[in-house]
Amino acid sequence: RVDYEYYTSSIIGSIALDDSGNPGIVYYTIDEIGDFVWDGVESWWGGDGNVTTSLVYAKYSGSTWSSSTVYTFPLKFAPDGEAMFVVMGQSYYPYLITNTNTLDISQVEITQVDNKSMVDIEFWRAGVSLVYNTSTLDVGIAYMADDGSGTDQDLFFVTSSVLVAPSAPTGLTATPSTSTQIDVTWNSTGGATSYILYRSTDNFSTTSTVTTTALTSYSDTGLTASTQYYYKVAAINEIGTGNVSTAVNTTTLAGAVPYDGSLPLLPTNSKQKLVYANDIYYLTFTSSTSGLWDIYITTSTSGGAGTWSEPVVVSASNIKTDDNGPQSFEFVYNTTASSFALAYTSTSSITYFTTSTNAVSWSTPVSGQMLIGGYFNFDYIGNNVLFVGKSNTVGVHGALSSYSTNGGSTFVTSSVFTRDVSAADDPSSSMLGARIGGDGSLHMIYFSGGEDGTIIPHQLIYASSTDNGVSWTTTTIGTEIGTNSIGLELGTLSLNSNDDPGVIYLNVDAFDGSNVTYTARIAKQSALGVWSTSTINSSLTTNGISGFPKEPVLLFVGSDYPLTFYPGANYNPVWAVSTTTDPYVFSNTTVSSTVIGDNTSHGMVYVTSTEIVAMSYIDNAGQLYFVTSSLALPAGSAPTAPSGVTASGISTSSIEYFYWTDNSDDEDGFIIGTSEDSVNYDDPDPIEGLTPNTQYWFHVGAYNAYGTSTYAVTTTYTNPDVPGTPTISNVSTSSLTLTWNENLNASNTAYYILYSDGTTSTISSATTTSITGLTPNTEYTFAVRAEYLGSPGTYTAYSASSTETYTLASTPTAPTVTTTSATSLNVTVADDGATTYAVKVVTGATTKYLQADGTIGDSAVWFTYDKLYCFSRW
């Protein structure tokens, strides 16, 4: 017979309930049997048949069963009956099987407990029992086994420190603390190393993991007000994650009234800055609580009414104030580093800056420098940080720079300039901007004014550095500065795409204490360092409004078109743009009739993608405004500037050759200009009819329908003119004075003297000289020519020669006298190189001269040399 398989069946070894009351079952299944022998006498199957079984673990989750084969045991069955028991394994040895992850019943750990064969205590039952001590985390096993003697059965007890997954935590509570936070706590679980917290809003139809923590509490934040939340928690140890706890739920508190998205009403004298980055408008401003001022930020993707976020504080400490309210601050976006930067002066007069990639989380503030009064300007590009601030002392205006090339880790501090203003009773000053160029150059603008602009003239001072702020070069600009004490305090520096600086400033033309007339101007430096000014708007009048708005804005947009935002007549907000590059011609647009507040600032950005000019300002009631206007820049652009302009073939009055390199293919033509001061050019101007020996600047610009390029410039001197005919004076035996007509701009020339014997000598730019070392009684003539000392050096022709001139004869040798009679003498005169001689006769106190007839007379008579003269009638 071979039907023994009908006499075998699966055997349940154990059943238990978990902490949630869900059952688990461990049981054997028969996988394969064979080789048994039928005993017809005893009517059973016997012999050394083989049975292969599997131990299966099945678990009920509350709605479904899942199972997993955890071990396969090939068992030997004895003739006295089959033994199929939980944890009886190979050779009937006891095995401990532990499910190591309650979430996955297939993960088990199998450990052989002993090498003694367990024995039956009844049919189908082995003597074994299992307990788990939750206090000591030990497993206890009691079982009946053969000790190896084969004569009896013994009871054995063993313990093991085998670790199992921790049980579910108890005491789970959830308590709302705010409209966005729930505090969750639970009891600790023995053997747990950490806990995992789960959350749901639909009673765990869907589940999210909140956190994994070693603590037994957690504050769940960022939640929605008035919303029900469900929580469960499970413990974790080296074995795995235990069962989850029973769920609890609670509801967050009701939230505050949602922010209405409007811009706030601010205290008097507040300041604000506007930045556009990552398709978002960022608007920062100062505001105070209980007299302490902070910097706030609000954002909007469109800038429309009701779209602004609730303002939050971004300054780490309160900011410094003065008589005009909170001091200004800087807020910029570093496109190279994709980072925002905020710079401000604290109440302790220390200037800080901090950075952020999202304008929400900010770095620990870094000290830039300690400035006099805390007045400064700031810029941040790449890893470079620049502070420039006032360093005034009594009677001295000055500025100090601090520059870092490593993000603010270290700074190089230098003096930018100093200016003596001690003669003014009440000098004033203002920082107008500091910028870092794309080429690493540094730039700043400073206003230094005297009391009335006369004793100590107002100056708009520009300074630049090309050696990381170690040294600075200064230039005074703004030649039309008025004499009023508040003239030119108001302005802002900007750089175009070529790092050429420009500044908008408001020049006060008249002020009587309540009424003010002023002009808005822009000063711009060319690529060659030459400054020129253009008027944005003139004769702006404001009557009966106290104070003065600050910090107008200048940007260079598109093809370096200047775009400005400033207080117009009656302090109404006005923006202006010029779509010509040089000279600038501005069109002005008044934004509204609101009055910009005293000591407040202007904000402006241009969004190229949408062709939007966005502006922000604060009115005299403290209301913060954001407005936009469309600005479509010319579709094309001005041509690229020429280069390599050269002037050659220079004469006294013209330039024969004037040429340059054309760097564009879209120009309609070129503008050529001539200047004698590098500022004022005549356009167009023929390069002829020039003044001799004069320095000229020549510029060339390309133009088309979209504007004129920047100008390429060169400078040179015309040749000097031929000097006038020299004249001779002060002749002696060996020297004379030579003088000629002044050559134009003689300081740029040297003169060459040509002698009649063909020799030459050189003198400086003087037009007179003393010529020495001449031969007595010698005829001389002289001519003069001029040399231009510039490059290339050229000579004029020689002037006409001077008249023939003799040097004086030297003193002759004493004559020889012999007596011929009582009344006559013979006088002999030797040849000493002179052509004629006169003989002087002295008797006592009387001086006479020898006459031609031998007599003595009063007048000298000239005779040829080497003659014998006879004197009778003596």
Steps between C-alpha positions, in 0.01 A plus 500: 500500500618857427206705631677608815475863387133487585593443861707819541372847565607856595537555870443832682787553741394820680261790491535837677357849497700821448447817701216603265320168547584370151598132488817344365542127429806283455438161333661223303408399147592169339704567187620147412481145645630165386667163569267391776419125548149362572478275800204274427498353850496829692320675213719809486767653293844469644862468418753773419273705279598860416273798555589854383300772674490880503440720798259779405431824684164665429375833632161668502514881459141568595350442156723256310743213561855486372745213534861412432708182505769564754692173508500155340576200716582151362385282796563128580194321629546196733288189486319597817332801339560823316605819698407837347534788750558864509875581528598134452756501223773292348565180699221606738722772642317802648518819294395852588342686209441872535322731263730802487263746332133514581436676171653213301427149627754349262788657695598250767799403705557128571719385786575140609431482873667168585634180342282268700214323324159585636267205582125449490290553808193390309403419146577796274627706797855579604566639846597867442396840634609856411481831693644852443605721791428860396702634795825316428433452126587127547336198342430202728455147354398183693502169311512117544798336335722196502823576683676242285474198737203361315352376831294795619364841421608826663352846533730781383476881540712750306500878461623716216556874451361486150344840421159535343331804347369734772139509593272787406545814713225591739366827637491683165351853532464790254437854624460809275712798608437746216310520176797338324652271768405181687715359781514117506630288794514125586645259756838342447516137386752250634778421255408785264782711356275744315141566400324571172199733504225474240235760411177494302208727430262215401544248786787329320338428169812684393806533723805724507810465713555807718837426661730239648632602842672356806274713720150418625350829388481711186354839398340463160502844329391654171148364536174653383277683744174336616596164347466151655822291503549129594824361647655156560845409627718188477822406680823396324802297609775296338256230399261736325180700542241379747125523485341841473306643788133569515414818307407828670371819343459869575427826319728803459385826650314754295746726312530876492322696233696441176720789390317712244804540273519878521809717544529650850475851638845586638638748756637836382844496332493128419729366224436227244684300229363302203660192337372270224641146489375150418178650354412653839491859626678536835414819688692581819423791730565638849232520767500547876340345805526688830762728349726214383556470126533180300514402132205305359442318172189425296479326163267474203515325164299770325509803728125535465273621779431230759785275381773594749609254768475583868814703590758329720811637675830418326748713698667308782518810723340843524640757258657836575304826482591868480311831489349396166365168626644156415825503309498357154579137429597300191313204349647345184486179297829341398422338164842332487456328838117472474479657842336797671696730730377738768730764654410734786645684799397378844423721795859440617624671178645177361420430137395144418406303194324166471414279202216268400418284199124539549459825700347290778788331683795735556861433592660621822575873448863591422652834602612702198661797676429751776408826329475853630130544568421178316449668160608264223438351158533131415530260207533123467601322177629144479712449809591870522358730771546880503421751773573871455399737776556840651815553707444868577686674781476860620561726201580208268279305262618152408405147402628159604472176301493138615528238226494121519567249223409196711138565589576710807746269679767772484491868398757747367425847640632817332444874495318610186556877532507791745398864447557800726168678564607676821431844350127421475283562806262215426635258235275215384572171330322195365588156361346453155601147410763227478518237227717205393563477126489176307873544435571526874528880502357690797302824478348750746335845499510746792346845543711750696343840553589820680258717689409717200710347225724805462772495763510121476345412162265207473667200339363177357799268542543180300763246602605171342743219576649225284711330769229358728457823691863538608525841327238734354504767227262795547338739255270797564189503279181704484629842392157665524468444874302780660589707804206400716593298806281202407604488136602163360451292813265268318619244248576138413791331319456233233720317245419420139586173325856624438545592869496870413356692798204734492318689773160663523489799732262779591665842491318757713493829312309710755366449851338758729418269791164379372511514121762319294596496131729227378627319189530124448822415318710202401879505486661220299863401452614388155723202433799740501413637841345828382189616689210680333160604634147492359182656634217260583247763610547865592321777690330252731319700768350388830322754718417474869593132543754434772792263468651342194472143359827308470672238288369536144578197285707463182514179294656426161267272302490355151781652296618693807204739490476702826178436694432716806246542780505824700279760677360742244313826547312508832691180583273294278661170391642525145687250287702592193689317225729593214519262204796688357837413646696824469390772523203401713154636427247403769125452492337542843184331632325601823380189683237664723416817690595349835782672688814298573586519870785687666828299521339200334661306217411390148497143363502394135566190288455427130366157402631434151282195430176693559628851409377629836641786706417423864534774763451527876480807723355628828270803506504776761233316701718186520307285251725259307419487127590265216420609143589377153517650155570356157826585327576343164863579422607531136490160336851545369800657658753767430804385303813369665745779567793552262851447632860580413430859399822658367597852390816547287643728232487783751575857397461831673130526409369163381507122529571335166407143595222406745388137511357229734389137515133437422370236744139491384312415183170673582598865529350767276805721535755653731518818706838672522562764762784730603561641847759718670399392854405128458143583610333732250510369144391664175304234305561477213825698466746503209850418614650818362526865596669392824722712721874425485667319787167428678377175661183368335274204582330325211214253548310269266166332564285273285128566479181342365127534559535358853763736626864592500777278630745611763783704352853391425740782586858601424698812579798677339663841453514700179847606388642825635528804273830652381636734767540872426829663386731532801636837614832569673567716805741540787807438280837469675843374393392135552120488549166636392126449562287334231119547502226382261122504475319247727397176332147382591492256795875534541486261797471215252807599297875539518692758294817452296737798440695496172822708503643667191797264518263199465505382860180450706386498861172399672297683762171433677165651421612857589498751214814683605852384585844636581768381257853499644851392402510722188814646339555875548462726204339221294196519278211266589152415370245254656187307397249299715280197440257310732471129572166342605572276797199271455481182296592510220759775553518754217701815424399830353706678238760748622394856547654785303851592618566782733686813377878486484645592834860537622610423844700772672881524448728415790721766676804576274866496601633824641644723222876574464597868551833671406601868535604675182527859625402723782154534352437169318466123565488191283218252601498146353186275532546121465259269316284317761240376254286811496433691181534852640622658817458822689789660695422667830733771628488580872667808644452545869130488557422569135412226248520572129515296181750507216354667193576423138705816458718417795329736736319414819120506509203400711360226272656164427627446149554152364818402321627184343745302698882485467544866403743763623329809619701819543383753754623856451369799675479297822 
